[in-house]
Amino acid sequence: MRVMSWNLWWRFGGAWRERESGIVETVRQVRPDLLGVVETWAGEGTTQVARLADELGGDLATTFVPTALPPAPDPPEEPSQAGIEVGIGLLSRWPITSTEVHELPHSQRGGPPPTALLATVAHPLGPLPVIVACTEWEPVFAADHLAQVTALAALATEPRLDGELPVLLIGDLNAAVDQPDLAPLLDVMIDTWPAGGGDPAAVTLSSAVPEAPLAAAKQLDRRIDHILARPGRAGGTITVRRAFLAGDRSIDGRYPSDHFAVVVDLEPSG
């Protein structure tokens, strides 16, 4: 199965409509079975993942949950942001049979909670647990970041998720694997990127993108978007056939997002 992780940059930057066609075209070319997205949106009677499913065609399942990371601008930076929720979402080739919303720790930042989405996907070989999340990025909230990563590790290793298929964690974790922030997750899950032969020099937040957040020094020019996995049963293995980036080229003179997407081809066994 092909799994894709992408930060879609919400309606930031003032040109989300112009970027949308590039997002659709990129996903159409990649053809993921599962697409986990962060910095996605809901409003005006729809969601970005639902619009994406409509554009792609076929019987695709989608789900969206709001989150507080990143916070929506207050006041809005431009009119199209007004009343639009920030969220995380999942698009699946197979039915999504259940969803849970898990609040993540945020005692430093306070305010509304960041969340993680836990979805159960009806894969032909059995239930497939998929977690989608975005974690804290600001250095001043480093304790929140570590607490959130720790909470995600606890969620991903809950025994009730055990089964024939692996447990997947998809999202923008705002740290690279060589940074200590991700240690709690990497203690219990594998990074599918090197397992699939991904370029060790790959980055998903690149300073080469004109809209790159240059102030995000901790994350810039690093691979901070991830697809992590753990076997669904003791002694199980994770087999990754390929790992590559998508959305890392401009389309009609514009990058689809300020992040590049991570794509891996997994064997559907845990």
Phi, psi and omega in degrees: 000144180261126183241137184230137177238127184211131170270116188267003172064028172040223174252029177288162171087350174078005182220038184296326179294319179293328180283337188300320180296325177292324176296312180300313183297320180295313181294323178298321180289320183285322181056059179287150170281327177228131176232112175261130184232147172234170188049047175253175190225161172221142179160169179056034175081011181208183174228160179296322180291326177293318177297320179296316179298319179298318181292324183282333181078174182084174184267078183260139178265144178222155171210152183219140170224142179287156176213164181261003179240120354281158178295142174293141180301135179224105007283165178303146179285333177203162192302328185289350177273343186296127177075012183257127181280147169267138182203187175234153185207169179220135172242130188226141173292332182252160180301146173261113189270338177201155176222148173227146175248124181245121177288140179256151182302143180203041185295330178286308183288322183069192179075198180299152186277143163289156185226162169238142177261125171248114180244145172254121183256136181276073176293148180304335181265000178139178180297134181240110179281130181229124177253133176237133184203158170229134183248171182302149181233337186283130181304329180295340179251037184298324179294322175298317181302311181296320179295323179292316178297320178296319179295321178294323177296320178295318179296315184294338182255011177299131182302333181295344178272355180297147179177193181287337182254157181290164170263129182249143172236119185240134173160180175267107183261003172054035172198151175270164185291343178269006176258144187294343182304326186268001185306316180301324179284319182288346174288337187236352181225162177258150172276113185288344183298301179293330179297332179262012179076024179296149180301121181295343179266003183295144175231152177248348173237096191254136176290351177284342178281127184304327182269009183302138179284091187297340179283346182275065188299326182294329185257340189293139180058040175225163174269098185250355176258137194220158165232107179255156182211153169227149177299149181279353181211157180300132180084359180286167181231158175246122179249122181244121184273331185199151175216132182204166178266154172222163181070017183260019175228147177288146177239121184054039175082009183217136174287140181296331180210170173279352175249152167269157180265150174256134179229134175225148173255114184252146167284131185280064175213150183243000000 
